[in-house]
Each structure stands twice: as structure tokens, then as C-alpha cells.
Amino acid sequence: MTVESARPGAASAPVAVPAPWRTSLVRWVWLGPLLVTMLVPFLWMVAISLAPGAGESLARALRGPWSLANYRELFSSAGVARYIVNSTFVAIVVVVTNLVVDLAYGWLDPRITYG
């Protein structure tokens, strides 16, 4: 640890500044397990969706063979394309509505006198 003054030229108590590698290490020690707990289920889901005969086994899914057959079947039989179009339409309407309302408020806010 290095010790530096709070302000250069000021007569104040020294402030301990941790080494950059130490703050990075501490950050990874507590963020690493959190990152793993969030990424492993996602990777498991992707691996199982790409391995048709894997069932629920991650080990069998990682061994392969991998294919996009599950996705081809999903898009051809369940009408998922229509769901995606509907979701995209709703997202666009929400964004445009937010832009209109926020622009109106942004124009109006400086002109309002409070109190």
C-alpha cells in the first residue's frame, strides 16, 4: 500500500491508497462466483438446446453432436416467428411512446416554475 496526501500541499492526515492489483483481486474474488452462478445456467441451456439427444445432461450435451435441428423444428411448428414479430412491434411502440413523452417533458421542464 502506498500512502498519499488527501490533497497535494495540504496539511492533512495521509490517506492509504491500495495497490491497483489488490482492488482488482478483491473485486474478482467476490464477483467471480457471482459471474459463474449467472453464466453456467445460461451456457447449460444453450448447450442442451444445440445437442438433440442430450436430454438434461450437460455432459452429454458437451460431447455432441451439435445441430440446429431443435431450432428448425421450433420455428417451423410452433409459430414462433409470429411471436417475434409481435414482440418487436410492441417494443417499437413502447420506445417511440417513451421518446415522444420524454421529449415533450424535456422541452416543458425548463419552462415550468416550481414553488
DRENNU-602552 format. One line per field, with one value per residue (C-alpha): residue number from 1; residue in three letters; x, y, z. Coordinates in nm, 3 decimals. Layout:
k <- [NUM, ...];
r <- [ALA, ...];
px <- [X, ...];
py <- [Y, ...];
pz <- [Z, ...];
//
This chain:
k <- [1, 2, 3, 4, 5, 6, 7, 8, 9, 10, 11, 12, 13, 14, 15, 16, 17, 18, 19, 20, 21, 22, 23, 24, 25, 26, 27, 28, 29, 30, 31, 32, 33, 34, 35, 36, 37, 38, 39, 40, 41, 42, 43, 44, 45, 46, 47, 48, 49, 50, 51, 52, 53, 54, 55, 56, 57, 58, 59, 60, 61, 62, 63, 64, 65, 66, 67, 68, 69, 70, 71, 72, 73, 74, 75, 76, 77, 78, 79, 80, 81, 82, 83, 84, 85, 86, 87, 88, 89, 90, 91, 92, 93, 94, 95, 96, 97, 98, 99, 100, 101, 102, 103, 104, 105, 106, 107, 108, 109, 110, 111, 112, 113, 114, 115];
r <- [MET, THR, VAL, GLU, SER, ALA, ARG, PRO, GLY, ALA, ALA, SER, ALA, PRO, VAL, ALA, VAL, PRO, ALA, PRO, TRP, ARG, THR, SER, LEU, VAL, ARG, TRP, VAL, TRP, LEU, GLY, PRO, LEU, LEU, VAL, THR, MET, LEU, VAL, PRO, PHE, LEU, TRP, MET, VAL, ALA, ILE, SER, LEU, ALA, PRO, GLY, ALA, GLY, GLU, SER, LEU, ALA, ARG, ALA, LEU, ARG, GLY, PRO, TRP, SER, LEU, ALA, ASN, TYR, ARG, GLU, LEU, PHE, SER, SER, ALA, GLY, VAL, ALA, ARG, TYR, ILE, VAL, ASN, SER, THR, PHE, VAL, ALA, ILE, VAL, VAL, VAL, VAL, THR, ASN, LEU, VAL, VAL, ASP, LEU, ALA, TYR, GLY, TRP, LEU, ASP, PRO, ARG, ILE, THR, TYR, GLY];
px <- [0.000, 0.117, 0.041, -0.055, -0.183, -0.554, -0.470, -0.126, 0.021, -0.247, -0.161, -0.398, -0.372, -0.227, -0.473, -0.389, -0.431, -0.448, -0.239, -0.435, -0.383, -0.526, -0.853, -0.884, -0.818, -1.075, -1.328, -1.276, -1.289, -1.646, -1.763, -1.616, -1.857, -2.147, -2.043, -2.018, -2.362, -2.513, -2.323, -2.331, -2.712, -2.713, -2.435, -2.610, -2.930, -2.751, -2.554, -2.864, -3.063, -2.792, -2.749, -3.065, -3.003, -2.863, -3.181, -3.099, -2.737, -2.477, -2.200, -2.383, -2.463, -2.097, -1.989, -2.219, -2.311, -2.443, -2.701, -2.964, -3.240, -3.422, -3.440, -3.555, -3.834, -3.933, -3.962, -4.148, -4.405, -4.482, -4.534, -4.252, -4.186, -4.523, -4.441, -4.113, -4.288, -4.546, -4.277, -4.077, -4.388, -4.468, -4.104, -4.103, -4.434, -4.304, -3.977, -4.149, -4.403, -4.123, -3.936, -4.242, -4.330, -3.968, -3.904, -4.220, -4.119, -3.762, -3.898, -4.153, -3.945, -3.719, -4.024, -4.208, -4.154, -4.159, -4.261];
py <- [0.000, 0.347, 0.646, 0.973, 1.304, 1.375, 1.700, 1.796, 2.067, 2.031, 1.956, 1.666, 1.307, 1.070, 0.851, 0.488, 0.407, 0.034, -0.104, -0.136, -0.513, -0.557, -0.379, -0.582, -0.907, -0.823, -0.735, -1.069, -1.268, -1.160, -1.101, -1.426, -1.665, -1.435, -1.438, -1.818, -1.862, -1.646, -1.782, -2.158, -2.194, -1.987, -2.196, -2.515, -2.403, -2.321, -2.649, -2.861, -2.676, -2.747, -3.119, -3.305, -3.631, -3.484, -3.482, -3.283, -3.397, -3.125, -3.383, -3.546, -3.205, -3.101, -3.426, -3.355, -3.397, -3.045, -2.925, -2.660, -2.918, -2.821, -2.459, -2.554, -2.763, -2.487, -2.221, -2.449, -2.594, -2.351, -2.026, -1.858, -1.623, -1.458, -1.419, -1.249, -1.009, -0.922, -0.866, -0.646, -0.438, -0.388, -0.292, -0.034, 0.118, 0.143, 0.307, 0.559, 0.642, 0.693, 0.919, 1.135, 1.170, 1.229, 1.486, 1.672, 1.671, 1.773, 2.071, 2.160, 2.113, 2.421, 2.638, 2.536, 2.748, 2.550, 2.698];
pz <- [0.000, -0.076, 0.139, -0.024, 0.100, 0.050, -0.134, -0.258, -0.039, 0.227, 0.587, 0.642, 0.755, 0.497, 0.306, 0.233, -0.137, -0.214, -0.497, -0.823, -0.841, -0.490, -0.569, -0.887, -0.698, -0.431, -0.698, -0.877, -0.553, -0.485, -0.843, -0.982, -0.806, -0.892, -1.257, -1.258, -1.099, -1.374, -1.674, -1.604, -1.630, -1.949, -2.106, -1.991, -2.161, -2.488, -2.488, -2.426, -2.692, -2.950, -2.865, -2.973, -2.783, -2.463, -2.256, -1.943, -1.917, -1.961, -2.006, -2.300, -2.444, -2.439, -2.608, -2.902, -3.178, -3.207, -3.458, -3.511, -3.566, -3.245, -3.359, -3.711, -3.560, -3.318, -3.588, -3.828, -3.588, -3.307, -3.497, -3.306, -3.597, -3.534, -3.163, -3.251, -3.492, -3.225, -2.960, -3.197, -3.277, -2.907, -2.832, -3.113, -2.995, -2.637, -2.745, -2.972, -2.698, -2.445, -2.686, -2.752, -2.382, -2.273, -2.548, -2.451, -2.085, -2.173, -2.364, -2.096, -1.778, -1.812, -1.878, -1.559, -1.249, -0.928, -0.593];
//
